[in-house]
């Protein structure tokens, strides 16, 4: 997978609009269409003590996730990427889609704290590699640098 190209494509999309809603919508579509063997790609936004569903591609999803709960909540609470080869072995895993077997969640930070998480699910066990993690973390850094949380005027 050419993550440098993916990051360049995201940066180009951000030139048109930096507000997080359309930017995350296009980012999730870009990931979903480009990365093989995904069944969900999207974002959860930190709001109070919960993550709230944001833009995504895939089947319907859980709307709210408590801090520390599941892979997304763990990534938020620990402020660190969570790469899980088999989600069924992850303590407290939330099964929004029973077809998901592997997951990677990358925090997105603004102002020194986690503002959102990027979540990718796969029906394949062991889907995400070290190279995927590094590439997706670079993709997240592009988002962090370009997204704004304030809406359009």
N, C-alpha and C positions, 0 to 999 in steps of 0.2 A: 504494500500500500504506500502510495506517495503522499505522506502527511504534509510535506512542504507545499505541494500543490494544493492540497486541501486547505491549508492555512492561508495561502495566497488567494484562493477563491473566496474564503470567508472575509478576508481583508477587503477585497473588491466589493463584496456585498455591503460591507459596513460603510463604504464611501458614500453610498446613497442614503443610508439611514442608520443612526447609531442607537436609537431608542430600543431598549431590550426586547420589546414585544415582537416587532417585525424582524429584528436581527436574530433572535432565538428561533423564530418560526422558520426563517430561511436556513439557519444553521442546522436545525433538526432535520429539515428536508435534505440538505446537502449530505449529512452523515448517513441518513437512512437510504438514500439513493446510491451512495458511493461505497459504503462499507458492506462487504458481503456477510451473509449469515446473521443479520439482525432481525429482530421482530419488534423492536421498539427503540426509539431514539428521541430524547427530549430533555426537558428541564423542569426542575422544581424550584420555586422561589421561597426564600426565607421570609416568613411573616410571623413575628412574635416568637412563639415556641414551637411553630409548626412549619413544615415545608408545604407549599400549596402548588398544585399542578400548574405548569406553565405550558408554553408551546411544545408540541410533540408530533411525531409521526408514529403510527401503529394503532393497535387496538385501544379501546378505552382503558383508562388507568385509574389508580387510586388518586383521590383528590387531595387528601391531607395525610401527612406523615409526621408523627411526633419526633422531636429531636432525640437522636440516639436509637430510633426504632428502624429496623431493617437496614439494608445496605445504604440507602440514601441518607437516612437519619444518622447512621454511623459516620459516613463521610462528612456530614455537616458538623456533628459533635466533635469529631477528631480533627477536623480541618485538614483532612488528608485523603488522597485517592484510595478507594476501596476496589480492589480487583478480586473477584470471587469466581473460582473455577466451577464450583457447584453450589448454587444458591441454596439448595436443599440441605446443605451442611452448615449454612451460616446461621448462627443463633439469632432468632427473632426475625428471620426472613419474612417479608410480606409478599404473598403470592397474588399479585394483581393479575397476572396472566400465568396460568399453570403450565404453559408451553415454554416459559423462560427457564433456562438451566444455568446460564452464566451471566454475569453482570459486571459492569465497571461504572463507577460513579466518581466524577471529578468535581471538586469544589471550585466555584467561581467567587473571587473575592473583590470587594469594593470597599475602600476606606479601611483596609486592614481587617475586615471581617467577612465571613462567608455570606454572600448575598443570594446565591443560588447554587444548585448542583446540576451537572450534566450527567444524565443517566442513559446508558446503553445496555440493552438486554439482547440475549441470543438464545435460540433454542438448542445450540450446541454446547455441550460441556467443554470446559477449557478453551473457550473461543478467543479470549483476549490474552495477548502475549505481552512481554516486556516492551517490544517495539510499539504495539498498539497503545500501551499505557503512556509511553513517552510522546507518541504522536498526538494522542488525545489531550494530554496535559499541555502540549504546545498549542493546540487548537483552542483550549480553554484560555490560555494566556492572551491569544489574539482577541477573543471575546472580551475578556476583562479590560484590555487596553482600549477597546473601541466602544463598548456599550455604555450607554447612559441610562440611569434609572428614572430620570424625569421624562415625562411624556412630552409630546409635541405641543408647541404653543398654540 
